[in-house]
């Protein structure tokens, strides 16, 4: 039965379960008494919801605390082993797959390097499938225990009713790749285990907002700085974040050609791939027998050598110029969105951060409007190089919470019953 606002009793129960699960997840352990004010539910509703969640195995006792003159109050928490998620980071140098329990404790991981066939779609799909099977076997987790597989990818992700998530990755040569359908075709996972795919900058942003440097902020921008650059915008209107193609903002008219094919993009100056190319073009000597991460390490060592060794002036000049480009790019984010915080993550951002951050802050402030620049802080992300993978695992976790802690039900086999077909035909279109 639906109420005046169109919500059914089932909708209310799901919303109440979601409220209790999320409050215990982020702020627990809590007692039933504390859950009332924390969720806005009555004591009767809290008791009913808690009883349901305990019966489903989602909550467990976590000790007790003394009450004022009464019996000790039992503390409750979300049971870590009551569900599992897999997070996948389709990165620039590798595909990383990690298995987590409900508390986001890592249980197993697998990595597949990306070399000559770097972004071949079949190779990526194979790496993801093999990695999922490997981490499940390593932890002894049955596939049907998964809440889902979250995947962070470079590019724009759209949802197609027939094909699911479709990836438009211009910089990696992906043109409308139906990644979800490709993964589902022949998948060893049950049909009830979803593949949830989103932009890697957004999954990074989601992780930092839930567990890292973005906690407590209403307006934030989380920057992914790797081979290329991207960003995730979080506002009260978009609390789960929205990926923005910040790396393809034009910073120099008729400038360097970007991987996307356009001229003068920020990524053509600030991404790690272009940074190393500019070092070589200016006369530097990047190592040829290593990947981008190793080459960037070598560049930093050349620009800032240990002890009394002489610094490479070419490497230092390219890094200084890159810091200015990044700062100028951040100033556009500051002027456009006026965030409280900007967090810089990604493998290159974290590697360069300790050296880069003061100069990047200085340039961002110099190029931005004074009023919003005075209100923003620019810091490094706190979750390290695994943040994209953690954020990808949050995708199925957030979906699980939104459904009140219930798993998707399998689609019924065979034709729909006549009454359901009749109702569908009568529904307004």
Buried (B, 14 or more C-beta within 10 A) or exposed (E): EEEEEEEEEEBEBBBBBBBBBBBBBEEBBBBBBBBBEBBEBEEEBBBBBBEBBBEBEBBBEBEEEEEEEEEEBBBBBBBBBBBBBBBBBBBBBBBBBBBBBBEBEBBBBBBBEBEEEBBBBEBBBEBBBBBBBBBBEEBEBEBEBBBBBBBBBBBBBEEEEEBBBBBEBBBBEBEEBBBBBBBBEEBEBEEBBBBBBBBBBBBBBBBBBBBBBBEEBEBBBBBBBBBBBBBBBBBEEEEBBBBBBBBBBBBBEEBBEBBBEBBBBBBBBBBBBBBBBBBBEEEBEBEEEEBBBEBBEBBBBBBBEEEEEEEBEBBBBBBEBBBBBBBBBBBBBBBBBBBBBBBBBBBBBBBBBEBBBEBBBBBBBEBBEEEBBEEBEBBBBBBEBBBBBBBBBBBBBBBBBBBBBBBBEEEEEEEEEEEEEEEEEEEEE
